[in-house]
Amino acid sequence: MNELDHDDLRYSGQQGETASISISLEPINTVQLVSYTVHSQQRSLTPGRPIQFQLGPENPTVLQLNLDSVPPNGKFTVVLRTVDNEANHECVHVWQRHGLVITKDFRFFL
């Protein structure tokens, strides 16, 4: 997989390639409430477990993340692996929640 645009959350990969995303939250006593939609299926994410899915057949494959926390001041670190054109093969995004749920759309082009 390759990063096309960091700020616009655009990536390229091969059909069937596995995308793996991990999410961590600070501060430690903050409760993570994360849901995501991929392949038109919405799911809740268990803290500490990665999101994994195969790219395609739709082009682009869209992953929508909804990042929420209690209290509403969590700082989310989202790491996408394995990105060939990034240091350590990881693409890292950090978002701070300020009262509203954070929604981010990652797009994976074939």
Secondary structure as UniProt FT lines:
FT   STRAND          2..5
FT   TURN            6..9
FT   STRAND          10..12
FT   TURN            15..16
FT   STRAND          18..26
FT   TURN            28..29
FT   STRAND          31..38
FT   TURN            39..40
FT   STRAND          41..45
FT   TURN            47..48
FT   STRAND          51..54
FT   STRAND          61..70
FT   TURN            72..73
FT   STRAND          75..81
FT   TURN            84..85
FT   HELIX           87..89
FT   STRAND          90..96
FT   STRAND          102..109
//
